Amino acid sequence: MSNGTRLPFGEDARRGLNEHSPASGAYAHLYVYVKGFKMVRNITGPGRLAAASRHILLGSALVGTCWSAACSAPKRSEHHNVQAVSQNIMLFDFEGAAYPKGWTTTGTAFGNGPAHGKLPNQMDVSGFEGHGLVNSYLEGDTSVGTLTSTAFPITRKYISFLIGGGRHPDTERVELVIDGKVIRSATGPDSERLLPDQWDVSELAGKLAKIKITDAATGGWGHINIDSIMLTNTKIPDERTSELASAMTAIRSAVPVADSDPRRPAYHFHTPAQWMNDPNGPIYYNGWYHVFYQFNPYGTQWGNMNWGHARSKDLVNWEHMPVAIWPSKREGEDHVYSGSVFQRADGKPMAFYTSIGSRDPEQWAATPDTPELALWSKATANPVVSNKNHGEQHVVEWRDPFLFTENHATYMVTGGGLNDRGVVTLYRATDKDLTSWKYLGVVFEHPDKAIHNVECPNIAKIDGKWVLLTSTYGKVESFVGQLDVEKVKFTTEKRGVLADGSYASQLMHDAAGNVVHLAWVHTESGSGWNGYMTLPSTLRILTDGTLTRQPIPQFSKLRDKHVQIAGRAVSGTDDLSEQVTGDSFELIADIDPGTATSVTFKLRASADGKHAVTVRYEPATRTLLMQDKPPVVLPESGNDLKLRLFVDKGSLDVYTADGAVTLAGFFPNAQTGDTGIQIETEGGTANIKQMDIYSMRPAEFDMTHLH
């Protein structure tokens, strides 16, 4: 029997086949019992298994297989884990030039036969098998029509298929029709990537059914893609299982490359491998600190946004956990954007994030299935907040929900733009499950007219005042003031920049109730990795409204070798490399500038001093200049320069002015052998009143949960 032989249905029809293959000198046996559709195959001889594993096609589609050595290789199905070929019956695979005999069409959307990939003016189509598929984009999204199969008997527990195109359940769908009635239906994911889907038809065994594919939509995503319709006894994994398994496989394969990069920070939090950006939902829960983060498991550039996850007992040493929240492609979700985790009144954590697809952004929720917060389920009520909540207002670039409590009520803020101004919007929960929310209005409008949208708003009460953090155009800004939730108004009293050089901040409460700040540092050039977090730092508000930021004290446990220098005059260049070198250290300095016009710390310095990461201070103007960063004017606080520096491979964190000024940056050009420390003055002599340098051991990043 050659590929293309067709067998009619019959009450007692049966066919036996014993064909000799001259190409291989081997025999292949195929017996198809149409009544009951029991299939038995005996394949013998070298090279026959691959050829014989072509799908059996029933009904008016193909029955049989490709037995010739000259035939093309079989299509491999990534959504079927086939134990035995006889478990699966491929009904329709759309590999021919025309639709299977007996299929009928209406309208113009489906044409006369299968497409071979994308059609003119269509985005790239992927995820289908072989060369052909049903694609109703024949005349763009304006064409409509139907495509209906011949009847086939249901002889397996499931009907599986690949589906892509628009997510319009009423107008774009594939249906299972029995006796003229629609029994099952599915729609696309708003994506040109076809995804596996499946119907449970176990209770329909023995019935004759048809497949009907409908394109009645004429707007955006007004088309549908279908391929590989199969009867099977194998249940495909649910989307959560398959997406998370795929992500974890990709991560594990990238770890060796990331681990080999000498520039990668050793005690700053980083992913196992690949890209990360915003920290999401840090929370202290059941004795553990959990941090989630924007994560691309598949590469070192932005894309495929999932929520990565790690946990820690001290915010210093970490256990990497499996990917927590994934994009639900079948629900039209392309990315899981930033958000927060909030502990409800019943004690259960709940994650809130921005769901991104080809529609408007929506705010979705998820709850954990395990006490380790390792596995999550998305709320059936999603979206919990949508642009419909805003009435006639339409907030653009709307995202990044953050939750807090005030006056025994739970509130949410999100960032976005309204009337071409960057805004923070406020909502109040109207149920204890936090799945119903009331829009209250714009609580904060950014004072700069050039700011058209706000990202990652965080808000917390500290030392009797409120602090609102916003991320705008590459920097984290702080606004200290008063919040009136009844009047829906935040009043700013003092404005500043927090951890300049970082972005997309998050706030959490530690075990003692302190407010801890985290943010993301972009690196651009990591090998097998990209991005890391700033050191977790405690926030306080001084009596004059100044917001301060200091590293959590737990990092002192990583201190190793200690060198102290005191009462030392510096004129010109003072090379400290004979006393201390390193690429991971903490430096605490109290410097009297004296007559010097500038004092420069040269870190990760080469032996000749020509290459280094620099921090320069000019006392006349109280200006601090960190390499490659804008200058910062320090507040008046005596004559001495007090600095606390954390060097970690290519990373540098700067704390000065008692935490009122903090900076962060990554320096990819620092060479492996450049480990010197120098102090250089110009115009006069400075005095090192005291300087303590501690070499730092690497933090622990346990990978056990990734295997």
C-alpha positions, 0 to 999 in steps of 0.5 A: 500500500503506498501513501495515498491509498484510501479505504471506504468505511464499511460495516464489516470491512477489513483489509490485510496487508503484507507488502515486500519492500524492494528498497530494504528487502524487509517486510512490513505488515499492516492490518486495519480492522475498520469495524472497531478500528483495531490496528495491528502492525508488525514491522521488521527489517532495518530502517522500517520503523521510521517509515512505518510510523507515518500516521494511519489516516481514516475515513475519506482521509488517508488510510495506510502509511508510507512504506517506501524508503524514498518517502519523506520522514514522518511528521513528529508530534510534540504534543503526543507522547506516543507509547505505541503507534496504534494508540493514535489515529491521525484523522486529518493532517492537511498535507495534500494539495487539496482538502481531503475528499468530501470536505466542503467549504463556504465563503472565501476564507479557506480557499481550495486547499491547505496553506503551506505556512503563512499567507501574503501579509500574514505574520510568521506562522509556527507550531504546525506539523509538516508542510500543510495546515488550515489557514483562513487568512487567505484574503486577510482578516476580512474574509469569512467562511466555513470548512467541514469534514466528512464523518468519522467514528469516535474510537478514542478517548480524546480528539487532539489538534493544533490551533492558532489564530484569533481568540474569538469564541463566537466567530473563530472556532473549530467545532465537533458536530454530532447529529447536527449539534455542536458538542465541543468547541475551541478558539485560537490564542490570538497568536500565529503559533499553533498550540496543542489542544484537546477534547475529551470525547470518551463518553461519545465512543462509537458516534459519527462526528464531523469537524467544522471550522468557522471563520466569521470574524472580520476584525483584528485576528479575524482568522483561524489556523488548524492542523493535525486533528487526531484521535488518541488515548493519550491525554496531552499535558495541561498547559501549565505542565507543558509550559513549565517543563519547557521553560525548566529544560531551557534554563538547565541547558543555559546554566553552564554558560552563565556560570562560566562568565567571570563578570557575573555578580557573586553575591547579588541576586541573579537568575540561574541563567538567561534574562531577568528584569523587574523583581516581582512580588517579594514577600515574607511568608512562612519563615521564608523570603520569596522573590519573583522576577520577570524572566525569559527562560529561553534567552538572554534578551527580553521576551517570553515573560514568565515569573521566575522564583527564588526563596531565602532565609536571610535575603542573602543566600538563595534557593532557586525555585522552578518557574512560578507563573507562565503565560497562558497561551490558550487564553490569549496571554503572551507575557506575564508582566510585573506585579506583586504578591499580597497576603490576604486576610485568610493568610493565603498569598495571592499574586497579581500581575499584568496579563499581556496579549493582543488585547488591552492589558488586564490585571490577573491573579493567581494563588499558590497550590503549595506552601513553598509557593512553587506551583500556582493556579490562575484565578477563574475570575480573571481578569480581576481588573480590566479597562472596563473598570475605568468606564469612559477613561482609557488608561494606556500602558496600564500595568504593574499592580501593587497592593497595600492596606489602609484603614482595614481595606485592601487597595491596589495601585497601577501605573499608566498614562491618561490624557498624555500624562503619567499617572498612578490609578487607585482601586479598592477590593470589594470582596475578601477573595480580592477578585472584585475591585472598584476603580477610585480614580487617579491618585497621583499624576507625575509632576513632569509633563514630559512623563507620559506613563508611569511604571512599577508604582510601589507605595508603603507607610514608613516612619509616619509618612507615605512613600510612593516609588515610580519607575519612569524613563530609566530611573526610580523616583521617590515621592514622600508625602501623604496619602488620602484614600478617601479623597484619592490623592497623594500629596508630595512633600519631597522628591528624589531618585532612589538607587540611580542606575537601577529600575523597576523597584519593589517594596516588601516588609521583612520579618521585623516589619522594616520596608525593604527595597529591591530593584533591577540592574540591566547588564546588556552583555552577560554571557548566558545571563542578563540582569541582576538585582540591587542589594536588598536595602532598608528604607527610612524617612528622616524628620525632614522627609528625606528618604534613605536607603541602607543595605540590610545588615545580613550581608556582613555574614559574607565578610571575610578578610579585613584590612583597615587603614587609618590616619593616612595622607594621600597626595597623588596616587596611593596604590593599596594593592599591596595590602588588599586586592579583589573583585568582590569586596565591601569598602567603608571609607571616611575621607577628609578631602583636605586641600584636594580638589578631587578624590577618586577611588579606582576600583578593579584597577589594572596594575598600571592604573590605566583601567579601573571603575571610578568613583570621583568626589569634588568637594568644592561642589559636593559632586559625586561622579560614578563612572558612566553615570550623571553627577550627583550633588550630595546634601550638606553634611559636614566636610567629610566624604563618607562612602560605602561601596560594594564591588561584586565582579562587574557590579558596583553599589554606592551608598553615601550621605547616610543613605540619602544618595545611592547609586548602582551600575554594572561595568562589563569591561572590568578585566578578570585580572584587574583587582587593584584598589587605588585612591587618587587626589588632585590639587592637594592632599586628602586624609583617610580618616578610616577605611575598612575593606572586607573581601566578600565570599560568594552568596549561596545559590542552591539549584536543587529545586531545578532538577 
